[in-house]
Amino acid sequence: MSNDQLSINPTYNKLKTLAEKFPEDEFLQCLLETYRPYPPTDQSDDDLLYAALKEKYNL
């Protein structure tokens, strides 16, 4: 994911703000470094779950 896409992600922005506020917190720095959001999809979580269960149980 590009930096442009990360900059509009509210979770990333909050994490970045906290990491800048507490630079001594190694955990926050690590989270910021490794943060990768799920790619957006046109399907809802419920639809994805239904499709996975349908495939698993051959419905």
N, C-alpha and C positions, 0 to 999 in steps of 0.2 A: 504494500500500500504506500502510495506516495505521501510526502510530507504535506502536500496540499489537502489530500483527503483526511489525513490525521488532524490537521488544524481545525476542521469543521466538526470533529467528533467531540461531543461534550464530555465524555468520560476521559478521553485523552487530555483535554484542556484542564480538567479538574486535577488529574494526576500530575500534569506538568506544573500547575500552580503550587500544589503541595510539595513537589520535589524541589522547586525553586525556593520555597519558603523554608524547607528543612533540608539543606544540602548535606548535612551530616548523617541523615537517615539513609543507610545503605540499602535497606529494603525498598524504599520508595525510588531510589535511583535505579535499582535493578528492574523494578516494575516498569518504570518509564522507558528504560532501554529496550525491554523485551515486549512491551505492550503491542498487541496486534488484534484489532477488533475483527469480529466475524464479518465477512463480506456481506453487503446488503443483498437481499433477494426479494423477488416479487411475491413470495409465498409466506404466509403467516407461520408461526411456530406450530400451531395446531394442525395446519395442513401438512407440514413436514412430518410431524409425529404420526399422524394418521397414515401417511404414505409408508412410513417405516414399519409400522405395525401391520399394515395390510400386506406388505412384502414378506415380513417375517412369518406371519401366520397363514399365508396363502389365501387371503380372503377375496 
